[in-house]
Amino acid sequence: MTYRAGWIHYTNVAPILDSLVLPDGVTAITGVPTQMNAALMSGEVDIANISAVEFIRNAHMLEALPDFSVAVLGPVYSVNLFHTRPLKELRRIALTAQSAMSVALLEVLLRERGLCPKLERAEGEAEDLLAAGYDGVLRIGDSALREWYQVVGPLGDTQTMTTLPSTGRGITVTDLACEWFDLTGHPFTFAVWAYRKDNPPPPELVQAMREARRDGLGHLAQVAQRHAGALGLPPRVVQHYLWNFRYHLEAPDRLGLRQFASKAVPGHAPLCFGKRPG
Ligand SMILES: C=C(O[C@@H]1C=C(C(=O)O)C=C[C@H]1O)C(=O)O
């Protein structure tokens, strides 16, 4: 019988996916986070890297791989609120339909600050939406990374990603993972690899994923080089973007995940993870 995988195809998963050789009997489709969330929940796929909030909301029926995550401690660069007035003055924010996690994170962060702007779905470039009357725009993934760099770049020879300003062209970019770190001091876990409790992945698939990740992280400069052209970004920016991720769902990432879960989905079922290897 075939085991079906669903992969979010953003560049931040390239260090795992680029070298992945699917074992016999495993097929894969790709899409944006909300598509993969829906594909897992409808049974169209058997395993997917999904928005961590979807995993939390469905914790009664899902389990996650014990050692895979898309997490960061501090900035992420690709989960961005673009805004033209101070956060506490925002009245109307455009959300992307691609994301569940960043929307849930934004809701938590706004609530912590006692803010309640109107949140609406609207697609398009952040700058266009700001020009069209939104005073905040939430974007994720490759397009958010690209738009972040358009606003705060370019990166000079002596600059690092961390010395770039967070404003440009009249726009401020608030990195939501940084906001989470300021609030909690913990990593933020955006995605986990989840499956139904009664339908775990074949061990050969997980083994192949671990090997692919080892290869990808060991050749990060090449991975960055491969994706820089399509992103329209300098390879060193893409390389920094990638080495900044935490891909192993370690104890601090689980701590951040649990803390987020208690704030975003109070009363959720216990979070279940498969057995750690070794
Ligand atoms: C950091 C990111 O994480 C992604 C964001 C997600 C979401 O917002 O629902 C889901 C999966 C993550 O891989 C990103 O793509 O920018």
The ligand as an SDF file (V2000), in Angstrom:
LIG
                    3D

 16 16  0  0  0  0  0  0  0  0999 V2000
    8.7170   30.0170    9.3100 C   0  0  0  0  0  0  0  0  0  0  0  0
    7.7990   29.6300    8.5000 C   0  0  0  0  0  0  0  0  0  0  0  0
    7.0570   28.5780    8.9240 O   0  0  0  0  0  0  0  0  0  0  0  0
    5.9330   28.0020    8.2890 C   0  0  0  0  0  0  0  0  0  0  0  0
    4.7220   28.6950    8.6930 C   0  0  0  0  0  0  0  0  0  0  0  0
    3.5150   28.0520    8.8370 C   0  0  0  0  0  0  0  0  0  0  0  0
    2.2420   28.8040    9.1270 C   0  0  0  0  0  0  0  0  0  0  0  0
    2.3270   30.0280    9.3030 O   0  0  0  0  0  0  0  0  0  0  0  0
    1.1540   28.1860    9.1790 O   0  0  0  0  0  0  0  0  0  0  0  0
    3.4760   26.6510    8.7040 C   0  0  0  0  0  0  0  0  0  0  0  0
    4.5950   25.9360    8.5560 C   0  0  0  0  0  0  0  0  0  0  0  0
    5.9290   26.5430    8.6730 C   0  0  0  0  0  0  0  0  0  0  0  0
    6.8800   25.8420    7.9480 O   0  0  0  0  0  0  0  0  0  0  0  0
    7.6520   30.2410    7.1720 C   0  0  0  0  0  0  0  0  0  0  0  0
    7.3010   29.5430    6.2490 O   0  0  0  0  0  0  0  0  0  0  0  0
    7.9810   31.4200    7.0000 O   0  0  0  0  0  0  0  0  0  0  0  0
  1  2  2  0
  2  3  1  0
  2 14  1  0
  3  4  1  0
  4  5  1  0
  4 12  1  0
  5  6  2  0
  6  7  1  0
  6 10  1  0
  7  8  2  0
  7  9  1  0
 10 11  2  0
 11 12  1  0
 12 13  1  0
 14 15  2  0
 14 16  1  0
M  END
$$$$
